[in-house]
Amino acid sequence: MNIIIAGGGKVGATLVRQLSAEGYDLTLIDSDPRVIGSIVERYDVMAVEGNCASMPVLLQAGIKDADLLIATTDEDEVNLLCCTTAHGLNPDLHTIARIRNPEYSDQIYALREVFALSLAVNPEKQAATEIERLLKYPGFLHRDTFAKGRTEIVELRVDGKSKLCNLPLMELPGIVKCKVLVCAVLRGGTAMAPSGSFILREGDRIFVTAPTNNLTVLLKNLGIITRRVRRVMICGGSRVAYYLAQMLQRDGINTCMVEKDPARCVQLASQLPGVNVVCGDSANLSELESQGLQDCDALVSLTGMDEQNIIISLLASGQGIPQIITKLGRTENRGLIANLPLGSVVCPKELSCNTIIRYVRAMQNQTGAAISVHTIADGQAEAVEFLVDENTLHCGEPLKKIKLRPNVLVAGIAHGSDTEIPNGDSQFHVGDTIVLVTSGRGVLHQLNDIFE
């Protein structure tokens, strides 16, 4: 499949890395020769320098022979014009555009056919939605949802005082008193698939599959106190902060936003009348304390600089804030900050890339494609959800009799409204959905790919 990626920024570069690893034919368009040079040096891609919304540049990039165009430049208007022009040159083309401006949200949906958009992604809005979900379950570092919200993979950190510390996994059911499955453990920056004899250690990050209605039981029996979040402090007035504040207002949560730019403060205050917007330096502890930091249930650092977000989260951790969420634009060096008390780390580009990757795989496999795709364990593993259809092999057979590819784990099966943490006797049938975790290099394009 021929794919053109317009824009080599954070999202574009991440897509190049992931899609080139999966063997797609890629062409990158960018107006900056330094960006092109950096990406071409690292990946096997073609490149064209120029304006991606220009007809001659698109023709030079081979738009008439392309199957998909992904427009990820920093300008929404350029992305829209790029998709519209490309579709005019190739009516069979699929197009994906990154659209970030809140003012465009309604019209993008209403005029999708006019703009010739197959899919629009908004990294900032996706990040805000993820943060809102994390605020509802303060005990988890990360949550990924499957089976229409009935099954989740949640991330927990094992600290020295945790009931999980030095615990063999075979003894976990006696502690949590509900059905869960530890599908991956991240230790020292390396992801591993644990067996029942695996012993959890302090500092481990574990990824647990559980039915959504078991999450509260899980936290309670682990001794993790979760109380309803009533007051949140948002540091930074970014687009993510705007979307999040809107959601928290809707949820009835008291929200204070600290932003340094006076003009941006005025704009946000007019757009968010129910939010306390304060003009100040969110990296200054005394400034945060004067705005009631100690009374907050959660702090979310959403400035435009990763370094500043890290500093703010460290300050909040030192003040004992119960829940901390940190936005990072770049996670390539996540191993360097893995042991810092940053709470939950949210990366907008990863969320949007997961959505785009799922669309690309669905294009390649018109039937049997993944319903959802999530990267876990710092990108070293992937959780994928598939629908069991009439073409799926081994329906009705116990899992213990089925030979699976190495590094593939069946983490959950949903039978209609019932979800199951599977064992050797579990079976799947047509209409079920299956959640799989894979740590291998091979990509699961279809459900049948898991079988040897």
Secondary structure, DSSP 4 states (H G I P E B T S, - for coil): -EEEEE--SHHHHHHHHHHHHTT-EEEEEES-HHHHHHHHHHS--EEEES-TTSHHHHHHTTGGG-SEEEE--S-HHHHHHHHHHHHHH-TT-EEEEE---GGGHHHHHHTTTTTT-SEEE-HHHHHHHHHHHHHHSTT-SEEEEEGGGTEEEEEEE--TTSTTTT-BGGGHHHHH-S--EEEEEEETTEEE---TT-B--TT-EEEEEEEGGGHHHHHHHTT-------EEEEES-SHHHHHHHHHHHHTT-EEEEEES-HHHHHHHHHH-TTSEEEES-TT-HHHHHHTTGGG-SEEEE--S-HHHHHHHHHHHHHTT-SEEEEE-S--TTHHHHTTS---EEE-HHHHHHHHHHHHHHHHH-SSS--SEEEEETTTTEEEEEEE--TT-TTTTS-GGGSPBPTTEEEEEEEETTEEE---TT----TT-EEEEEE-SSS---SGGGGB-
